[in-house]
Amino acid sequence: MKVFTYSEARQNLSKLLDIAQKEEVEIRRRDGTIFSIKTKKAKVKSPFDVHGIKTKVTTQNILDAIRESREG
C-alpha cells in the first residue's frame, strides 16, 4: 500500500489515481487523519434490468392490447 501526505497527494493527484487502480492508497494529514482511496468496480447493468411492478393486468389483457394496436 502506498502512503502519501496531503501535500504530496494534492501535487500528484493523477499519479495517485493511477496507483489506486492497482492498489489501495492512503493519504495522511498532519493531524493524523488517514483517508483511503481505492478503485470502485463499475457495475455492468443491462438496459433490460428494470424493477417489476405489481398490477392486476393479465397476459391476455396485454396480448389483446397489442393486437388492437396493430389492427388500428
N, C-alpha and C positions, 0 to 999 in steps of 0.2 A: 504494500500500500504506500502510495506517495503522500507526503505531507508538505503543504505549502503554508507560509504565513499569509496573513490577509493581504499584505502589500505585494508579495510575490504573486498571489492569485489574481489580484487586480491587474498587474502588469503583464501577466502571461495567461490571460483567460483562454485564448484559443488553444494554447498548448495544454492547459489544464483539462479542457473539454476533450481533446484528443486522447489524453491519458485515461480519462474517466470512461471512455468507450471500452477500454481493456481491463481496467481495474478500478477499485474504489479509491477516491482521493479525499484527503482530509484537509480542511482549512482551519488554521488556529489563529484566534485573535490574541492580542496581548493580555486581555483579561482572563484568558484561559478557556473561553468558549470555543468549542470544537464543532465544525459542520462537516457533514459527509456528503460527497457527491458521487453518484454512480449512474450509469446509463439505465434508462427505463425502457423495457421492451415494448415495442409497438404491438397493439392487439390487431390481429388480422380479422376483419369483420366483413361478412358477406352482406351485400345490399339486400338480400332476402332474409336476413336475420332481424326480424321485427317481432315486437311483442304482440301476442294474440289478444283478442277482446272477447268478452262473453256476450252472446246475443242469442235470441230465440229463432234466428233465421235458420232454415234447414237447407240442406244441399239442394233439394228440389226447388226451393224458392230462388236460390242463386241461379240454377240452370234455367228456370223459367224466365228470369230477368235477362239473362244473356240471350236466350232465344228471341225474346221480344225486341231487344235492342238490335238484333241482326235483321229482323223482319221489317222493322220500321224505318 
